[in-house]
């Protein structure tokens, strides 16, 4: 079950194989999670629709970590091009 109130800064993000691949920075929009910077200093964004549960102090997504990291975005949905 998804409880959006449990998606807080520093919450581990785990893949469908239960491995942690990221950490929550904060909710960017009502349907997007901003992840903490990776080792290269880059933030990433994942859609809330990927989340399958927020139990046990973790945000669990519906795909393997490798796939999630290929599909996440490096651009905020709030980014506007003039």
Number of C-alpha atoms within 10 A of each C-alpha: 8 15 12 15 8 15 21 17 15 15 18 21 22 22 23 15 12 14 13 15 15 22 21 22 20 17 20 16 13 9 13 18 23 24 25 18 14 12 7 6 8 11 17 21 23 24 18 17 11 16 22 17 17 20 13 8 14 20 27 23 23 16 17 15 20 10 11 19 15 8 12 14 15 13 13 16 15 9 7 7 4 3
